[in-house]
Amino acid sequence: MSRIRPSLARGVDLALEGTVVLSFSRVGYALRSTVEGWEDVTALAGTGRRVLVTGANSGLGYATARAILAADGQACITVRTEEKGEQTLSALAHDLGRHIGEIRELASYDLLDLAELSSVHGFAQRWLDRGERLDAIVHNAGALFADREETVDGLERTYQIHVVAPFLLTSLLLPTLIADAPSRVISVTSGGMYAEPLDVTRVDSPTDYRGTVAYARAKRAQVTLTRQWARRFGGRGVGFHAAHPGWALTPGVESSLPGFRRLTGPILRDASQGADTIAWLALTPEVLEDGRLWHDRRPRLEHKVPWTRTDPAEAERLWDRVCRDAGTDPHV
Ligand SMILES: NC(=O)c1ccc[n+]([C@@H]2O[C@H](COP(=O)([O-])OP(=O)(O)OC[C@H]3O[C@@H](n4cnc5c(N)ncnc54)[C@H](OP(=O)(O)O)[C@@H]3O)[C@@H](O)[C@H]2O)c1
């Protein structure tokens, strides 16, 4: 229930949306959650919802998994080593005040390295072999790299980790998502994508690599693909969503953007605030508009400046290119 009139709450939201700093920072989260009277995400009816969260040993992924467990959902998390998996389960038990045995009944981990497409195939095959239900995937894992490197699959790693590998994982698990509908696929994008248009010829930064630009291009591609997925598969009970968390203090931000962290330190969200809309998308029983970009529990515009507008033909070319690079065609 809104504590103030909905029109006033909407006005506050729009005023925040007109800025970047206030909207993305903890100020935006505090104002919106207060004036709109958000129900705590942990109070949502998550009981039994089974959510797969990639990169959940750290930052936003960890906060998302914790919120899902706190809402009585089940969290299947991916990590890159057994050690990180065990540490994460222990941390979840500690933070939620539960016994580790109790956490193991509600949470599990498996290994997944998005920089190797064979790892994605292996992970998906194990999932399908176990015949586990899947109510939502949160494509959270990601990183910003200072230098250009190619993966063992011969793709630029920012593009592979954020775009190609999650696309492959969704494709491989699509039969399960459709069978377990209503289900959701949620991609964690970034407000950084507002700075970059979609250009399929440069999505893997072939010659002009700059870490922040490559990252923004990959995040723009995630949002474009979200719409494409919704257009192509939306009628089958699977919802496709992208969410940007604003600016949140996480180990990833500390290590890859130390200057930004120093500059914005006091106004950064904490990881739970950054993860709020991600967990909300995974858990809310509300019917949501499909194929949209979300921030602070509302759909948002995908472009803030006209020169980033996406040509529909370019979006089609992206789909074809990613299918080729992932070696999959979800329609088949
Ligand atoms: N924090 C923000 O303000 C912010 C803003 C916009 C968007 N985001 C997005 O939010 C997501 C989470 O970021 P974060 O800030 O929480 O960063 P983080 O603390 O560094 O967490 C990133 C997670 O991704 C995993 N990961 C990295 N490379 C991987 C790979 N090749 N295969 C599988 N997992 C991999 C990491 O695992 P390891 O520990 O093994 O490296 C870690 O679990 C990212 O997609 C990021 O782009 C964050």
The ligand as a Gaussian input file, in Angstrom:
#p B3LYP/6-31G(d) Opt

LIG

0 1
 N       27.478000      -3.452000      -8.470000
 C       26.908000      -2.601000      -9.314000
 O       26.757000      -1.404000      -9.018000
 C       26.423000      -3.078000     -10.635000
 C       25.839000      -2.132000     -11.486000
 C       25.333000      -2.540000     -12.706000
 C       25.393000      -3.881000     -13.053000
 N       26.005000      -4.775000     -12.233000
 C       26.041000      -6.168000     -12.662000
 O       25.665000      -6.993000     -11.600000
 C       26.245000      -8.289000     -11.745000
 C       26.927000      -8.677000     -10.448000
 O       27.978000      -7.763000     -10.224000
 P       28.576000      -7.455000      -8.777000
 O       28.723000      -5.988000      -8.716000
 O       27.814000      -8.156000      -7.752000
 O       30.053000      -8.061000      -8.956000
 P       30.892000      -9.150000      -8.128000
 O       30.781000      -8.909000      -6.692000
 O       32.255000      -9.127000      -8.743000
 O       30.185000     -10.527000      -8.505000
 C       30.316000     -11.055000      -9.792000
 C       29.995000     -12.517000      -9.804000
 O       30.141000     -12.987000     -11.156000
 C       30.986000     -14.151000     -11.143000
 N       31.732000     -14.323000     -12.398000
 C       32.637000     -13.501000     -12.949000
 N       33.141000     -14.058000     -14.066000
 C       32.532000     -15.253000     -14.226000
 C       32.634000     -16.296000     -15.164000
 N       33.500000     -16.264000     -16.172000
 N       31.857000     -17.384000     -15.020000
 C       30.984000     -17.477000     -13.984000
 N       30.872000     -16.535000     -13.022000
 C       31.632000     -15.431000     -13.152000
 C       31.926000     -13.897000      -9.990000
 O       32.563000     -15.122000      -9.608000
 P       34.073000     -15.116000      -9.026000
 O       33.972000     -14.675000      -7.600000
 O       34.508000     -16.543000      -9.180000
 O       34.860000     -14.165000      -9.873000
 C       30.969000     -13.341000      -8.956000
 O       30.259000     -14.396000      -8.347000
 C       27.185000      -8.191000     -12.942000
 O       26.547000      -8.691000     -14.098000
 C       27.412000      -6.705000     -13.066000
 O       27.742000      -6.346000     -14.378000
 C       26.521000      -4.399000     -11.034000

